[in-house]
């Protein structure tokens, strides 16, 4: 009986000693790594394109300049790398040697400035060419910003797509008041403001609805800048109708906190460090 108890105790001890270790999340990123007289190796957040460049970011632990090809000038060392490591909230500790940066993720073509209104038969054309001028557009935008429910504006210059094979077409034909579409968004019924804008603007016009005014989004951005820890950047995205926030790492906890504090979908998080 004592032998059976002893065997059971040994099994328990062995089982406890072989429990799997907690998984440590590793993160990856591509960007400029730089060190100078002010700081050691850092993964840059924003880079000033001087010579030598300047930047600030997060510290990299385990970095060895002698192990990588890099540029150097005036006490500054820098280069473009792909890094992998563990994140403790303040620094990235490398878990494998850095390698040269590859092709970065495609930005998805950038923002889509296409007008959300149905395209008129025959295409977008000025309603009153005499009032389709730069001065008239500036005046119309100034009035729109004073109207209740103003939620932002932008220019649709999709006509330039027809000139893709023409070098210098943007410089020659960009911002043409007689060809672009002035887009303005309002909360409520956008059509209620058409007459006020048409008094000044005779070019193509698209009025569309929005959930939040520009002032509301700016107020959220200001709150985010004060309340979100680890903030890298914050800006208002008029097209998406939300606040874009850059942080080092997007965690499920941070996503829940942001959704509960500001409302689902109102703040969009993007992280520089991505799980491997």
N, C-alpha and C positions, 0 to 999 in steps of 0.2 A: 504493500500500500504506500509506504514511504517512497519507494522507487517510482511509483506512478505519479505521485505528487511532484517529485523532483523533476521528472521528464516534462510535466505540464508547465512547471515554472521556467524551465529552460526554453521551451517553445515560446512562452510569453515574452521572455527577454529577447530572444532572437527576432521575434516579430516586431517588437518595438524598435530594435536597432536597425531594421531594414526598411523602415517607413520611407516612402518616396519623398525626396526633397521638393520644396515648393518651386514651381517654375518661375524663373526670372525673365521678365519681358525684355527683349532687346529691341532697340530702335535704330533706324537708319536715316540718313539724310545725305544730300549732295549740296555742296556749296563751297564758298571760299573759306579756307582756314588761314588765319593770320596771327602773327605775334609781333610785338614792337616793344619799345622801351616802357610803355604804359602797362602792358599785360602780356601774359604768356599765350600759348596757342588757344585760339577761340574759333568756334564755328560762327561765321558772321551772320548777323541778322540783316543789316543794311551795309552796303559797301560804297564808300566815296571813291569815285573813279579818278583819283589823283595819282601821281607817281612819286613815291610809292603809294599804293592805296591805303585807306584808313577804314577801320570798321570796329564794331563792338558786337558781342554776342555771348555765347555760353562757353565756359571753360571746357577744354578737352583734357582729360587725365590719361596718361600713358602715351602722349604724343612724342615722337622723335623725328626732328627735322632731318637728321642724318640718314634716316631710312626711306625718305621720299624725295623725289625730284621737286624742286621749288625755285621760285624767284627770290632774289634778295637785293635790297638797296637801302642804304642809310640806316642800317640796324633793323629793317623790317623784312620779315620772311612771309611769303604767302604762296598759295597755290589752290587749285580746284580739285576736290577729292570727294570720294564716296566713303562715308564713315559709318561704323556699326558699333554700338555699345549699350551699356545700361545707363538709365537716367535716374538720378536721385532727387530731382527737383531743382538742382542748382548746376550740376555739371554732367557731362557725358563721359563715362569711363569706357575707353575702347576695349572691345573683346576680341578684335581681330585687326590685322594690319590694314591701314587705309589703302585705298587704291585710287587711281586716277578717276575723275568724274566721267561718267558716260553721258549719253544723250539724256537730257532731263525730260521729265514728263511733259508731253505736249499740253499747252495751256487751253486746249479745247477751242481754239480759234478766237478767243476773246469774247467780249460782250456782244450780244446780238442787238443791234440798234434798229432792226426792222420794225416798221410801224405795225402795231397790233390791229389797226383798222383795216377793213376789207379794201383791197386795191380797187380804185375806181376803174370803170370800163375805159380803156384807152390810156390808162396809166395816170400817175400823179401829175397834175398841172396846176398852175396858179389860178385862183379864182379871179383875181384882179392884178394883172402883171404890173400895173403902175405902183402898187403897194407891196410888191415882192422885192424889197430892197433890204440891205443890211440894217439900215437905220430903222425901218419899219419892224424888222424882226426883233431888234433890241428893245424897241418900245413895247412891242407886244409881250415879250418875256417879262419886262419890268411890271407890266400891268397884271400878267398872270400870277406873278408872285404875291401880289397884293390881294388877290381874290380869295374868298373863303374856300378851304379844302385843298389848297394847292399842294400837290404831292410830287412835283419834280417835272423836269423837261429835258429833252434831248433832240438831236438832229438825226434824221434818217437820210443818209447819203448813198443809198443802195444803187443809185444811178451810176456810181463810179465803178461798179462791178462790170459794167459793159465796156469799160476802158482798161481792163486788166492788161491787155497787150500793148498799151500805149505808155511808154516810159514818161514819167513826169506828169501823168494825168491828174494826180491828186493836187499837185502844186498849181496846175493851170485851171482845173475845174472844180476843186474842192470848195465847199461852203458857198455854192452858187444859190442865192435866194430864190431864183426862178426854177430850180430843179430839185432842191432838197424838200423834205417834209418836216415841218415843225411839229414835234410831239409834246403834248402837255397832259399831265395826269392830275385828276382831282378826286377826292372822296365825294361820295354822293353821286349826283347826276352830272357828268362832265358837260353834257349838252347845254346845261343852264348857263355856261360861261362862254359859249361860242360867240354870241353877239358882241360881247365886250372885247374879245380878242380880234374879231373880224373888223372892228372899227379901225384897227391899226394895221393888221396883217392881211395881205392879199395873196400870199403864197399858199402852197399845199399845207393842209392842217389836219392833224389827227388828235382827237381828244379821247382819252381812255380813263377807265375807273381805277381807283387804288383803295386799299384797305386803310392805309395810314398816311397822314400828311407828312411832308418833308420835315416840318417842325417837330412832329412826334418822333420821327426816326432820329433826328439830330439829338433830341432829348435823351433817347435811349442810348445813343452812342456816348454821350457825356456821362451817363450813369455807368456804362460798361467800363469806361476808362478809369473810373474811380473804384469800381467794385470787383472787377475780375482780376484775380492774381495771375501773374505770369503773362500779362498782356504784351504782345509785340506790336500790334496795330489794330486800329478800329476805324471803319469808314462806313458811310451810308451808300447802299446800292439802290439807286432809284429804280433801275430796271427790274430787280428782283423784289423790291419793296421790303428790304430787310437791312440789318446792320451786319457787316462782315467783320469778323474778329479773328485775328491771327494770334496763336499761342504756340508755345514750344511743343506741347503734347496735348492732344485731345483725349481725355479719359472719359469713361462712361459716367463717372461721378460728376465731372465738370459739365457734361452735356445735360445731365438731369438737373443740376443746380441752375444752369442758364435757362432751361425750359421752364422751371418752376418760378424763377425770379422775373423773367421778362415775357413769358408766353411762348407757347410752342411755335417754332419756326420763325420767330421775329429776329433772333440772333443766330447767325450761322458761324460755326467754329471751323477753323482750318489749322492744322498743326504742321510745323516744319519737320518735326521728328515723327516718323511713321513706324509702326510695329513691323518687325522683320517677318 
